[in-house]
């Protein structure tokens, strides 16, 4: 599983300072979820994976150190 891409297909929105329209893969469950990424506090990435619309509250948020996240 080393090298398995977890984050895919994101588009950056400068207006909202976030990455949207992407997915996150959960290797523990084998499922893929819709995802939004933005810069959080303490130079971390706020990763919110969700089912359905993000505002519905059917998801989970976690924070990753920026070094582990997106590459340009």
PDB file of N, CA, C and O in Angstrom:
ATOM      1  N   UNK A   1       0.823  -1.191   0.000  1.00  0.00           N
ATOM      2  CA  UNK A   1       0.000   0.000   0.000  1.00  0.00           C
ATOM      3  C   UNK A   1       0.870   1.259   0.000  1.00  0.00           C
ATOM      4  O   UNK A   1       0.359   2.374  -0.102  1.00  0.00           O
ATOM      5  N   UNK A   2       2.173   1.072   0.114  1.00  0.00           N
ATOM      6  CA  UNK A   2       3.082   2.212   0.068  1.00  0.00           C
ATOM      7  C   UNK A   2       2.968   2.899  -1.283  1.00  0.00           C
ATOM      8  O   UNK A   2       3.045   2.241  -2.321  1.00  0.00           O
ATOM      9  N   UNK A   3       2.787   4.195  -1.283  1.00  0.00           N
ATOM     10  CA  UNK A   3       2.645   4.948  -2.523  1.00  0.00           C
ATOM     11  C   UNK A   3       1.218   5.036  -3.040  1.00  0.00           C
ATOM     12  O   UNK A   3       0.979   5.648  -4.081  1.00  0.00           O
ATOM     13  N   UNK A   4       0.275   4.440  -2.341  1.00  0.00           N
ATOM     14  CA  UNK A   4      -1.131   4.493  -2.743  1.00  0.00           C
ATOM     15  C   UNK A   4      -1.648   5.922  -2.600  1.00  0.00           C
ATOM     16  O   UNK A   4      -1.563   6.488  -1.511  1.00  0.00           O
ATOM     17  N   UNK A   5      -2.182   6.524  -3.667  1.00  0.00           N
ATOM     18  CA  UNK A   5      -2.694   7.898  -3.547  1.00  0.00           C
ATOM     19  C   UNK A   5      -3.967   7.937  -2.698  1.00  0.00           C
ATOM     20  O   UNK A   5      -4.924   7.204  -2.950  1.00  0.00           O
ATOM     21  N   UNK A   6      -3.956   8.796  -1.700  1.00  0.00           N
ATOM     22  CA  UNK A   6      -5.117   8.938  -0.827  1.00  0.00           C
ATOM     23  C   UNK A   6      -6.007  10.099  -1.256  1.00  0.00           C
ATOM     24  O   UNK A   6      -7.224  10.042  -1.080  1.00  0.00           O
ATOM     25  N   UNK A   7      -5.413  11.149  -1.817  1.00  0.00           N
ATOM     26  CA  UNK A   7      -6.136  12.358  -2.228  1.00  0.00           C
ATOM     27  C   UNK A   7      -6.056  12.475  -3.747  1.00  0.00           C
ATOM     28  O   UNK A   7      -4.972  12.378  -4.321  1.00  0.00           O
ATOM     29  N   UNK A   8      -7.202  12.683  -4.403  1.00  0.00           N
ATOM     30  CA  UNK A   8      -7.230  12.722  -5.869  1.00  0.00           C
ATOM     31  C   UNK A   8      -8.201  13.764  -6.405  1.00  0.00           C
ATOM     32  O   UNK A   8      -9.246  14.018  -5.807  1.00  0.00           O
ATOM     33  N   UNK A   9      -7.842  14.372  -7.549  1.00  0.00           N
ATOM     34  CA  UNK A   9      -8.780  15.150  -8.352  1.00  0.00           C
ATOM     35  C   UNK A   9      -9.187  16.506  -7.829  1.00  0.00           C
ATOM     36  O   UNK A   9     -10.275  16.973  -8.166  1.00  0.00           O
ATOM     37  N   UNK A  10      -8.385  17.158  -7.034  1.00  0.00           N
ATOM     38  CA  UNK A  10      -8.787  18.435  -6.436  1.00  0.00           C
ATOM     39  C   UNK A  10      -8.555  19.620  -7.367  1.00  0.00           C
ATOM     40  O   UNK A  10      -7.647  19.613  -8.198  1.00  0.00           O
ATOM     41  N   UNK A  11      -9.398  20.637  -7.208  1.00  0.00           N
ATOM     42  CA  UNK A  11      -9.278  21.912  -7.914  1.00  0.00           C
ATOM     43  C   UNK A  11      -9.167  23.003  -6.863  1.00  0.00           C
ATOM     44  O   UNK A  11      -9.962  23.058  -5.924  1.00  0.00           O
ATOM     45  N   UNK A  12      -8.161  23.883  -7.028  1.00  0.00           N
ATOM     46  CA  UNK A  12      -7.969  24.948  -6.047  1.00  0.00           C
ATOM     47  C   UNK A  12      -8.839  26.148  -6.386  1.00  0.00           C
ATOM     48  O   UNK A  12      -8.894  26.577  -7.539  1.00  0.00           O
ATOM     49  N   UNK A  13      -9.521  26.690  -5.379  1.00  0.00           N
ATOM     50  CA  UNK A  13     -10.331  27.901  -5.507  1.00  0.00           C
ATOM     51  C   UNK A  13      -9.656  29.007  -4.701  1.00  0.00           C
ATOM     52  O   UNK A  13      -9.680  28.985  -3.470  1.00  0.00           O
ATOM     53  N   UNK A  14      -9.058  29.968  -5.391  1.00  0.00           N
ATOM     54  CA  UNK A  14      -8.374  31.080  -4.713  1.00  0.00           C
ATOM     55  C   UNK A  14      -9.373  31.948  -3.954  1.00  0.00           C
ATOM     56  O   UNK A  14      -9.033  32.509  -2.913  1.00  0.00           O
ATOM     57  N   UNK A  15     -10.600  32.066  -4.459  1.00  0.00           N
ATOM     58  CA  UNK A  15     -11.615  32.881  -3.774  1.00  0.00           C
ATOM     59  C   UNK A  15     -11.928  32.349  -2.381  1.00  0.00           C
ATOM     60  O   UNK A  15     -12.101  33.126  -1.443  1.00  0.00           O
ATOM     61  N   UNK A  16     -12.001  31.019  -2.242  1.00  0.00           N
ATOM     62  CA  UNK A  16     -12.344  30.394  -0.964  1.00  0.00           C
ATOM     63  C   UNK A  16     -11.124  29.859  -0.217  1.00  0.00           C
ATOM     64  O   UNK A  16     -11.240  29.385   0.913  1.00  0.00           O
ATOM     65  N   UNK A  17      -9.946  29.938  -0.857  1.00  0.00           N
ATOM     66  CA  UNK A  17      -8.709  29.423  -0.285  1.00  0.00           C
ATOM     67  C   UNK A  17      -8.874  27.964   0.147  1.00  0.00           C
ATOM     68  O   UNK A  17      -8.522  27.591   1.266  1.00  0.00           O
ATOM     69  N   UNK A  18      -9.421  27.135  -0.772  1.00  0.00           N
ATOM     70  CA  UNK A  18      -9.632  25.723  -0.481  1.00  0.00           C
ATOM     71  C   UNK A  18      -9.550  24.887  -1.751  1.00  0.00           C
ATOM     72  O   UNK A  18      -9.688  25.404  -2.859  1.00  0.00           O
ATOM     73  N   UNK A  19      -9.324  23.591  -1.577  1.00  0.00           N
ATOM     74  CA  UNK A  19      -9.329  22.640  -2.671  1.00  0.00           C
ATOM     75  C   UNK A  19     -10.642  21.879  -2.595  1.00  0.00           C
ATOM     76  O   UNK A  19     -11.019  21.399  -1.526  1.00  0.00           O
ATOM     77  N   UNK A  20     -11.344  21.765  -3.719  1.00  0.00           N
ATOM     78  CA  UNK A  20     -12.644  21.097  -3.757  1.00  0.00           C
ATOM     79  C   UNK A  20     -12.700  20.112  -4.921  1.00  0.00           C
ATOM     80  O   UNK A  20     -11.736  19.971  -5.674  1.00  0.00           O
ATOM     81  N   UNK A  21     -13.820  19.444  -5.056  1.00  0.00           N
ATOM     82  CA  UNK A  21     -14.100  18.512  -6.160  1.00  0.00           C
ATOM     83  C   UNK A  21     -13.132  17.342  -6.196  1.00  0.00           C
ATOM     84  O   UNK A  21     -12.865  16.787  -7.261  1.00  0.00           O
ATOM     85  N   UNK A  22     -12.609  16.967  -5.046  1.00  0.00           N
ATOM     86  CA  UNK A  22     -11.696  15.835  -4.982  1.00  0.00           C
ATOM     87  C   UNK A  22     -12.243  14.729  -4.111  1.00  0.00           C
ATOM     88  O   UNK A  22     -13.342  14.827  -3.567  1.00  0.00           O
ATOM     89  N   UNK A  23     -11.453  13.671  -3.988  1.00  0.00           N
ATOM     90  CA  UNK A  23     -11.847  12.529  -3.164  1.00  0.00           C
ATOM     91  C   UNK A  23     -10.706  12.130  -2.242  1.00  0.00           C
ATOM     92  O   UNK A  23      -9.539  12.422  -2.504  1.00  0.00           O
ATOM     93  N   UNK A  24     -11.068  11.460  -1.166  1.00  0.00           N
ATOM     94  CA  UNK A  24     -10.104  10.881  -0.240  1.00  0.00           C
ATOM     95  C   UNK A  24     -10.425   9.397  -0.102  1.00  0.00           C
ATOM     96  O   UNK A  24     -11.585   9.009   0.039  1.00  0.00           O
ATOM     97  N   UNK A  25      -9.380   8.576  -0.146  1.00  0.00           N
ATOM     98  CA  UNK A  25      -9.533   7.130  -0.033  1.00  0.00           C
ATOM     99  C   UNK A  25      -9.173   6.700   1.383  1.00  0.00           C
ATOM    100  O   UNK A  25      -8.131   7.093   1.906  1.00  0.00           O
ATOM    101  N   UNK A  26     -10.029   5.895   2.003  1.00  0.00           N
ATOM    102  CA  UNK A  26      -9.769   5.354   3.326  1.00  0.00           C
ATOM    103  C   UNK A  26      -9.318   3.906   3.162  1.00  0.00           C
ATOM    104  O   UNK A  26     -10.149   3.032   2.916  1.00  0.00           O
ATOM    105  N   UNK A  27      -8.013   3.633   3.294  1.00  0.00           N
ATOM    106  CA  UNK A  27      -7.535   2.266   3.080  1.00  0.00           C
ATOM    107  C   UNK A  27      -8.065   1.273   4.122  1.00  0.00           C
ATOM    108  O   UNK A  27      -8.127   0.075   3.844  1.00  0.00           O
ATOM    109  N   UNK A  28      -8.442   1.741   5.298  1.00  0.00           N
ATOM    110  CA  UNK A  28      -8.965   0.843   6.329  1.00  0.00           C
ATOM    111  C   UNK A  28     -10.318   0.247   5.927  1.00  0.00           C
ATOM    112  O   UNK A  28     -10.597  -0.921   6.199  1.00  0.00           O
ATOM    113  N   UNK A  29     -11.154   1.061   5.275  1.00  0.00           N
ATOM    114  CA  UNK A  29     -12.484   0.587   4.882  1.00  0.00           C
ATOM    115  C   UNK A  29     -12.564   0.228   3.394  1.00  0.00           C
ATOM    116  O   UNK A  29     -13.473  -0.483   2.967  1.00  0.00           O
ATOM    117  N   UNK A  30     -11.602   0.729   2.612  1.00  0.00           N
ATOM    118  CA  UNK A  30     -11.639   0.506   1.162  1.00  0.00           C
ATOM    119  C   UNK A  30     -12.621   1.418   0.450  1.00  0.00           C
ATOM    120  O   UNK A  30     -12.931   1.199  -0.721  1.00  0.00           O
ATOM    121  N   UNK A  31     -13.115   2.441   1.144  1.00  0.00           N
ATOM    122  CA  UNK A  31     -14.107   3.348   0.556  1.00  0.00           C
ATOM    123  C   UNK A  31     -13.474   4.688   0.189  1.00  0.00           C
ATOM    124  O   UNK A  31     -12.467   5.104   0.762  1.00  0.00           O
ATOM    125  N   UNK A  32     -14.098   5.348  -0.782  1.00  0.00           N
ATOM    126  CA  UNK A  32     -13.674   6.666  -1.243  1.00  0.00           C
ATOM    127  C   UNK A  32     -14.780   7.663  -0.957  1.00  0.00           C
ATOM    128  O   UNK A  32     -15.957   7.376  -1.175  1.00  0.00           O
ATOM    129  N   UNK A  33     -14.397   8.850  -0.464  1.00  0.00           N
ATOM    130  CA  UNK A  33     -15.366   9.876  -0.068  1.00  0.00           C
ATOM    131  C   UNK A  33     -15.062  11.194  -0.759  1.00  0.00           C
ATOM    132  O   UNK A  33     -13.918  11.451  -1.135  1.00  0.00           O
ATOM    133  N   UNK A  34     -16.070  12.022  -0.928  1.00  0.00           N
ATOM    134  CA  UNK A  34     -15.873  13.386  -1.399  1.00  0.00           C
ATOM    135  C   UNK A  34     -15.087  14.123  -0.328  1.00  0.00           C
ATOM    136  O   UNK A  34     -15.155  13.773   0.851  1.00  0.00           O
ATOM    137  N   UNK A  35     -14.335  15.152  -0.741  1.00  0.00           N
ATOM    138  CA  UNK A  35     -13.439  15.780   0.220  1.00  0.00           C
ATOM    139  C   UNK A  35     -13.209  17.254  -0.110  1.00  0.00           C
ATOM    140  O   UNK A  35     -13.211  17.655  -1.274  1.00  0.00           O
ATOM    141  N   UNK A  36     -13.010  18.048   0.939  1.00  0.00           N
ATOM    142  CA  UNK A  36     -12.628  19.460   0.832  1.00  0.00           C
ATOM    143  C   UNK A  36     -11.380  19.645   1.691  1.00  0.00           C
ATOM    144  O   UNK A  36     -11.301  19.119   2.801  1.00  0.00           O
ATOM    145  N   UNK A  37     -10.411  20.390   1.176  1.00  0.00           N
ATOM    146  CA  UNK A  37      -9.176  20.649   1.918  1.00  0.00           C
ATOM    147  C   UNK A  37      -8.955  22.148   1.992  1.00  0.00           C
ATOM    148  O   UNK A  37      -9.088  22.849   0.989  1.00  0.00           O
ATOM    149  N   UNK A  38      -8.615  22.646   3.181  1.00  0.00           N
ATOM    150  CA  UNK A  38      -8.227  24.042   3.338  1.00  0.00           C
ATOM    151  C   UNK A  38      -7.125  24.129   4.375  1.00  0.00           C
ATOM    152  O   UNK A  38      -6.893  23.188   5.134  1.00  0.00           O
ATOM    153  N   UNK A  39      -6.445  25.272   4.399  1.00  0.00           N
ATOM    154  CA  UNK A  39      -5.444  25.477   5.427  1.00  0.00           C
ATOM    155  C   UNK A  39      -6.141  25.745   6.742  1.00  0.00           C
ATOM    156  O   UNK A  39      -7.012  26.610   6.825  1.00  0.00           O
ATOM    157  N   UNK A  40      -5.759  25.005   7.772  1.00  0.00           N
ATOM    158  CA  UNK A  40      -6.307  25.197   9.104  1.00  0.00           C
ATOM    159  C   UNK A  40      -5.332  25.989   9.952  1.00  0.00           C
ATOM    160  O   UNK A  40      -4.504  26.737   9.432  1.00  0.00           O
ATOM    161  N   UNK A  41      -5.436  25.822  11.242  1.00  0.00           N
ATOM    162  CA  UNK A  41      -4.542  26.522  12.159  1.00  0.00           C
ATOM    163  C   UNK A  41      -3.189  25.800  12.271  1.00  0.00           C
ATOM    164  O   UNK A  41      -3.056  24.647  11.863  1.00  0.00           O
ATOM    165  N   UNK A  42      -2.220  26.478  12.814  1.00  0.00           N
ATOM    166  CA  UNK A  42      -0.886  25.915  13.059  1.00  0.00           C
ATOM    167  C   UNK A  42      -0.252  25.298  11.816  1.00  0.00           C
ATOM    168  O   UNK A  42       0.438  24.283  11.902  1.00  0.00           O
ATOM    169  N   UNK A  43      -0.491  25.923  10.652  1.00  0.00           N
ATOM    170  CA  UNK A  43       0.120  25.470   9.399  1.00  0.00           C
ATOM    171  C   UNK A  43      -0.243  24.012   9.069  1.00  0.00           C
ATOM    172  O   UNK A  43       0.586  23.261   8.554  1.00  0.00           O
ATOM    173  N   UNK A  44      -1.476  23.627   9.367  1.00  0.00           N
ATOM    174  CA  UNK A  44      -1.956  22.281   9.068  1.00  0.00           C
ATOM    175  C   UNK A  44      -3.036  22.337   7.992  1.00  0.00           C
ATOM    176  O   UNK A  44      -3.674  23.370   7.785  1.00  0.00           O
ATOM    177  N   UNK A  45      -3.228  21.206   7.310  1.00  0.00           N
ATOM    178  CA  UNK A  45      -4.307  21.092   6.336  1.00  0.00           C
ATOM    179  C   UNK A  45      -5.542  20.528   7.031  1.00  0.00           C
ATOM    180  O   UNK A  45      -5.465  19.520   7.734  1.00  0.00           O
ATOM    181  N   UNK A  46      -6.673  21.182   6.830  1.00  0.00           N
ATOM    182  CA  UNK A  46      -7.952  20.699   7.356  1.00  0.00           C
ATOM    183  C   UNK A  46      -8.581  19.846   6.267  1.00  0.00           C
ATOM    184  O   UNK A  46      -8.942  20.363   5.210  1.00  0.00           O
ATOM    185  N   UNK A  47      -8.717  18.552   6.508  1.00  0.00           N
ATOM    186  CA  UNK A  47      -9.239  17.594   5.531  1.00  0.00           C
ATOM    187  C   UNK A  47     -10.625  17.169   5.999  1.00  0.00           C
ATOM    188  O   UNK A  47     -10.775  16.618   7.089  1.00  0.00           O
ATOM    189  N   UNK A  48     -11.638  17.426   5.173  1.00  0.00           N
ATOM    190  CA  UNK A  48     -13.011  17.046   5.528  1.00  0.00           C
ATOM    191  C   UNK A  48     -13.556  16.104   4.459  1.00  0.00           C
ATOM    192  O   UNK A  48     -13.882  16.526   3.350  1.00  0.00           O
ATOM    193  N   UNK A  49     -13.647  14.823   4.811  1.00  0.00           N
ATOM    194  CA  UNK A  49     -14.264  13.835   3.935  1.00  0.00           C
ATOM    195  C   UNK A  49     -15.728  13.699   4.297  1.00  0.00           C
ATOM    196  O   UNK A  49     -16.086  13.731   5.474  1.00  0.00           O
ATOM    197  N   UNK A  50     -16.587  13.545   3.280  1.00  0.00           N
ATOM    198  CA  UNK A  50     -18.022  13.512   3.571  1.00  0.00           C
ATOM    199  C   UNK A  50     -18.793  12.701   2.555  1.00  0.00           C
ATOM    200  O   UNK A  50     -18.328  12.449   1.443  1.00  0.00           O
ATOM    201  N   UNK A  51     -19.986  12.300   2.964  1.00  0.00           N
ATOM    202  CA  UNK A  51     -20.950  11.624   2.094  1.00  0.00           C
ATOM    203  C   UNK A  51     -22.048  12.640   1.812  1.00  0.00           C
ATOM    204  O   UNK A  51     -22.548  13.273   2.742  1.00  0.00           O
ATOM    205  N   UNK A  52     -22.431  12.810   0.564  1.00  0.00           N
ATOM    206  CA  UNK A  52     -23.446  13.809   0.218  1.00  0.00           C
ATOM    207  C   UNK A  52     -22.847  15.201   0.285  1.00  0.00           C
ATOM    208  O   UNK A  52     -21.636  15.366   0.134  1.00  0.00           O
ATOM    209  N   UNK A  53     -23.677  16.196   0.509  1.00  0.00           N
ATOM    210  CA  UNK A  53     -23.214  17.581   0.592  1.00  0.00           C
ATOM    211  C   UNK A  53     -22.471  17.801   1.913  1.00  0.00           C
ATOM    212  O   UNK A  53     -22.856  17.253   2.946  1.00  0.00           O
ATOM    213  N   UNK A  54     -21.412  18.601   1.873  1.00  0.00           N
ATOM    214  CA  UNK A  54     -20.587  18.833   3.058  1.00  0.00           C
ATOM    215  C   UNK A  54     -21.400  19.421   4.214  1.00  0.00           C
ATOM    216  O   UNK A  54     -21.143  19.109   5.376  1.00  0.00           O
ATOM    217  N   UNK A  55     -22.375  20.267   3.897  1.00  0.00           N
ATOM    218  CA  UNK A  55     -23.161  20.932   4.935  1.00  0.00           C
ATOM    219  C   UNK A  55     -24.098  19.980   5.682  1.00  0.00           C
ATOM    220  O   UNK A  55     -24.635  20.343   6.729  1.00  0.00           O
ATOM    221  N   UNK A  56     -24.300  18.765   5.158  1.00  0.00           N
ATOM    222  CA  UNK A  56     -25.216  17.820   5.794  1.00  0.00           C
ATOM    223  C   UNK A  56     -24.655  17.243   7.099  1.00  0.00           C
ATOM    224  O   UNK A  56     -25.400  16.678   7.899  1.00  0.00           O
ATOM    225  N   UNK A  57     -23.366  17.381   7.308  1.00  0.00           N
ATOM    226  CA  UNK A  57     -22.768  16.884   8.540  1.00  0.00           C
ATOM    227  C   UNK A  57     -22.472  15.400   8.561  1.00  0.00           C
ATOM    228  O   UNK A  57     -22.204  14.839   9.623  1.00  0.00           O
ATOM    229  N   UNK A  58     -22.515  14.749   7.398  1.00  0.00           N
ATOM    230  CA  UNK A  58     -22.238  13.317   7.327  1.00  0.00           C
ATOM    231  C   UNK A  58     -20.792  13.097   6.895  1.00  0.00           C
ATOM    232  O   UNK A  58     -20.531  12.646   5.780  1.00  0.00           O
ATOM    233  N   UNK A  59     -19.859  13.419   7.781  1.00  0.00           N
ATOM    234  CA  UNK A  59     -18.459  13.279   7.430  1.00  0.00           C
ATOM    235  C   UNK A  59     -17.562  13.394   8.642  1.00  0.00           C
ATOM    236  O   UNK A  59     -18.015  13.404   9.787  1.00  0.00           O
ATOM    237  N   UNK A  60     -16.281  13.480   8.357  1.00  0.00           N
ATOM    238  CA  UNK A  60     -15.287  13.559   9.414  1.00  0.00           C
ATOM    239  C   UNK A  60     -14.202  14.540   8.991  1.00  0.00           C
ATOM    240  O   UNK A  60     -13.820  14.601   7.822  1.00  0.00           O
ATOM    241  N   UNK A  61     -13.713  15.307   9.965  1.00  0.00           N
ATOM    242  CA  UNK A  61     -12.633  16.252   9.707  1.00  0.00           C
ATOM    243  C   UNK A  61     -11.401  15.815  10.479  1.00  0.00           C
ATOM    244  O   UNK A  61     -11.487  15.411  11.639  1.00  0.00           O
ATOM    245  N   UNK A  62     -10.259  15.902   9.820  1.00  0.00           N
ATOM    246  CA  UNK A  62      -8.983  15.609  10.460  1.00  0.00           C
ATOM    247  C   UNK A  62      -7.976  16.663  10.022  1.00  0.00           C
ATOM    248  O   UNK A  62      -8.208  17.370   9.041  1.00  0.00           O
ATOM    249  N   UNK A  63      -6.886  16.775  10.723  1.00  0.00           N
ATOM    250  CA  UNK A  63      -5.840  17.747  10.395  1.00  0.00           C
ATOM    251  C   UNK A  63      -4.543  17.017  10.129  1.00  0.00           C
ATOM    252  O   UNK A  63      -4.140  16.148  10.902  1.00  0.00           O
ATOM    253  N   UNK A  64      -3.878  17.375   9.016  1.00  0.00           N
ATOM    254  CA  UNK A  64      -2.590  16.802   8.654  1.00  0.00           C
ATOM    255  C   UNK A  64      -1.551  17.908   8.641  1.00  0.00           C
ATOM    256  O   UNK A  64      -1.858  19.045   8.281  1.00  0.00           O
ATOM    257  N   UNK A  65      -0.317  17.584   9.031  1.00  0.00           N
ATOM    258  CA  UNK A  65       0.759  18.566   8.833  1.00  0.00           C
ATOM    259  C   UNK A  65       0.856  18.879   7.338  1.00  0.00           C
ATOM    260  O   UNK A  65       0.716  17.979   6.510  1.00  0.00           O
ATOM    261  N   UNK A  66       1.088  20.119   6.994  1.00  0.00           N
ATOM    262  CA  UNK A  66       1.083  20.542   5.594  1.00  0.00           C
ATOM    263  C   UNK A  66       2.057  19.722   4.749  1.00  0.00           C
ATOM    264  O   UNK A  66       1.797  19.499   3.566  1.00  0.00           O
ATOM    265  N   UNK A  67       3.167  19.270   5.323  1.00  0.00           N
ATOM    266  CA  UNK A  67       4.171  18.507   4.571  1.00  0.00           C
ATOM    267  C   UNK A  67       3.619  17.190   4.024  1.00  0.00           C
ATOM    268  O   UNK A  67       4.147  16.676   3.038  1.00  0.00           O
ATOM    269  N   UNK A  68       2.579  16.633   4.630  1.00  0.00           N
ATOM    270  CA  UNK A  68       2.018  15.353   4.194  1.00  0.00           C
ATOM    271  C   UNK A  68       0.946  15.504   3.121  1.00  0.00           C
ATOM    272  O   UNK A  68       0.483  14.505   2.570  1.00  0.00           O
ATOM    273  N   UNK A  69       0.554  16.716   2.820  1.00  0.00           N
ATOM    274  CA  UNK A  69      -0.613  16.936   1.961  1.00  0.00           C
ATOM    275  C   UNK A  69      -0.303  17.113   0.494  1.00  0.00           C
ATOM    276  O   UNK A  69       0.446  16.333  -0.095  1.00  0.00           O
ATOM    277  N   UNK A  70      -0.878  18.134  -0.084  1.00  0.00           N
ATOM    278  CA  UNK A  70      -0.861  18.353  -1.521  1.00  0.00           C
ATOM    279  C   UNK A  70       0.495  18.767  -2.042  1.00  0.00           C
ATOM    280  O   UNK A  70       1.225  19.519  -1.397  1.00  0.00           O
ATOM    281  N   UNK A  71       0.823  18.263  -3.224  1.00  0.00           N
ATOM    282  CA  UNK A  71       2.042  18.668  -3.935  1.00  0.00           C
ATOM    283  C   UNK A  71       1.622  19.381  -5.201  1.00  0.00           C
ATOM    284  O   UNK A  71       0.622  19.023  -5.824  1.00  0.00           O
ATOM    285  N   UNK A  72       2.384  20.390  -5.580  1.00  0.00           N
ATOM    286  CA  UNK A  72       2.082  21.115  -6.826  1.00  0.00           C
ATOM    287  C   UNK A  72       2.842  20.501  -7.975  1.00  0.00           C
ATOM    288  O   UNK A  72       2.727  20.964  -9.109  1.00  0.00           O
TER     289      UNK A  72
END
